[in-house]
């Protein structure tokens, strides 16, 4: 299993509208092949900068091939939609985690 994590810093002025949009955005992504589930979290530590809200979306995917397909075929369009709607009112960073057998 793969965890694809998107960390978001959102301007407080658009936070409510961003969260409303994010809900539909996550549902759209979960409808894509290989996505198994997601959770949206509020980052509390470290606290966000003044005037910002910090969110983290963790998507669970079946495998690396599913993530690779998403990044090649769907991510550019979906990222562009967020930029078109909210422009410089948010920033995103991403990381990929894989399961480790102990």
Secondary structure, DSSP 8 states (H G I E B T S, - for coil): -EEEEEEEEEEGGGHHHHHHHHHHHHHHHHTSTTEEEEEEEE--SS---TTEEEEEEEEEES-HHHHHHHHHHTHHHHHHHHHHHHGGGEEEEEEEEE----
